[in-house]
Amino acid sequence: MSGIFSRLPEVRPARLRGVSEAAEGSVVTHEWLDVPADPYPPALGDAAFYGLAGRFVALHAPHTEADPVALLTQFLVAFGNAVGREAYYRVGPVAHRPVESVGLVGESSVGRKGTSFAEVRFLFDLARDPWADERIVSGLSSGEGLLWEVRDASEKPADGKRKRGEPKVDPGVADKRLLVVESELGRALKTMQRDGNSLSGTLRELWDCPAKIRTLTKHAPCKVSGPHVSLIGHVTKPELLRLLDEIDAMNGLGNRFLWVMVRRARLLPDGGSLSAEDRQPLADELAEALQRARCVRGMTRNAEAAELWAVVYGDLTGDRQGLLGAVTRRAEAHVLRLSMLYALLDGVAVIGKKHLLAALAVWDYAEASARCIFGSSLGDPEADEILRALTAAPEGLTRSAIRDIFNRNVSAARITRALTALARAGLACGRKETTGGRPTERWFAGKREGRP
């Protein structure tokens, strides 16, 4: 599934106008699954710049080198965290809250990832909301340390042992909102690889917005009620590919992030010229939006949005293969939460079509970014190695040649399993060739269409 937003005829972005319906509806081949020559996805659709979030980008973009995508996505995540967890959208027994996490993927320094969050932070400061001063932190190291920042009151002191003169009660943290901003997300990903580190599991659990979390550590156990934790991380593509290992990708950490590729938008040798006075009207609007959004509780969709949701839901929940599939497998949850954020920015409890279209545009870009980052990897080392070899061999490879790739150290059964996975994902196809003797099996990259 790719480009759900772009396939809606009434909002097809400019990059696809003029493309025939037949071409758009054609069967996906392996060329669609390869990493594009341009290492960045197509431009973010205009629908994403709706409402207050769009006005924030429009005001700031000409005065910063930061990517508009970075400005927009971080503004959305920050707003959702500042609002808190009172607003919810119920899907069966699950209550989705305005919690999101975004990973900005770009070159170190010149990607201007840190610059983009500075613009967001400054506007919240001008809105004079205490959240900006008190509930933005950095320095992820362990799951226990993260939960400690939103812990409940407890009769046990911080170290689990009460010394003479110490209070009997730890007051805990009353405000359960917490925005973690990691300018070096790679460092946190590396920490997760240590034996016994609980950070990956804790981040997954927090994204799910549980009512309560309890740690079972011996010396400093704690309980957390109603956590509302979001994460903004900055990382380079090589770091992400190296440190987000297959286990973390497959176990669900990767698909709890919106991965968006960003780059420097323009050169401003003297910096921007946007003053605090220029920003203040928008900051006042932000303060009012926060006040209205904090009054929202249960959220619903109107009839138009419900109709659109029914159209896109099948694509959003479709089967996804490999590492790319693993990091995009919560598409429907991300789109739902993004649509909640756009509605809350309008101060309303009813998600309209315009809110859902904006959310779909953001997801369209995030999915395209994930494709650029993770490519067509299946997460199976043997299948990925075979695919690389097939892609480099237009004439195809026989079974015997495929075994030679591994110096015949991989069993025929494992090769069969890998080829089956490639075929099911539409990444490779095989055919039998008869040469007068025993039939030979030859494999090619891509699907069967157009093959002799």
Secondary structure as GFF3:
##gff-version 3
##sequence-region A 1 452
A	DSSP	three_ten_helix	5	7	.	.	.	ID=ss1
A	DSSP	three_ten_helix	9	11	.	.	.	ID=ss2
A	DSSP	three_ten_helix	14	16	.	.	.	ID=ss3
A	DSSP	alpha_helix	21	24	.	.	.	ID=ss4
A	DSSP	alpha_helix	30	33	.	.	.	ID=ss5
A	DSSP	three_ten_helix	46	49	.	.	.	ID=ss6
A	DSSP	alpha_helix	51	60	.	.	.	ID=ss7
A	DSSP	three_ten_helix	61	63	.	.	.	ID=ss8
A	DSSP	alpha_helix	68	83	.	.	.	ID=ss9
A	DSSP	beta_strand	89	91	.	.	.	ID=ss10
A	DSSP	beta_strand	94	96	.	.	.	ID=ss11
A	DSSP	beta_strand	101	105	.	.	.	ID=ss12
A	DSSP	alpha_helix	113	126	.	.	.	ID=ss13
A	DSSP	alpha_helix	130	134	.	.	.	ID=ss14
A	DSSP	beta_strand	136	137	.	.	.	ID=ss15
A	DSSP	alpha_helix	143	148	.	.	.	ID=ss16
A	DSSP	beta_strand	177	182	.	.	.	ID=ss17
A	DSSP	alpha_helix	185	192	.	.	.	ID=ss18
A	DSSP	alpha_helix	199	207	.	.	.	ID=ss19
A	DSSP	beta_strand	212	214	.	.	.	ID=ss20
A	DSSP	beta_strand	223	225	.	.	.	ID=ss21
A	DSSP	beta_strand	228	235	.	.	.	ID=ss22
A	DSSP	alpha_helix	237	243	.	.	.	ID=ss23
A	DSSP	alpha_helix	246	250	.	.	.	ID=ss24
A	DSSP	three_ten_helix	254	256	.	.	.	ID=ss25
A	DSSP	beta_strand	258	261	.	.	.	ID=ss26
A	DSSP	alpha_helix	276	293	.	.	.	ID=ss27
A	DSSP	beta_strand	300	301	.	.	.	ID=ss28
A	DSSP	alpha_helix	303	316	.	.	.	ID=ss29
A	DSSP	alpha_helix	322	327	.	.	.	ID=ss30
A	DSSP	alpha_helix	331	345	.	.	.	ID=ss31
A	DSSP	beta_strand	350	351	.	.	.	ID=ss32
A	DSSP	alpha_helix	353	374	.	.	.	ID=ss33
A	DSSP	alpha_helix	381	391	.	.	.	ID=ss34
A	DSSP	beta_strand	397	398	.	.	.	ID=ss35
A	DSSP	alpha_helix	399	405	.	.	.	ID=ss36
A	DSSP	alpha_helix	412	424	.	.	.	ID=ss37
A	DSSP	beta_strand	428	433	.	.	.	ID=ss38
A	DSSP	beta_strand	440	445	.	.	.	ID=ss39
###
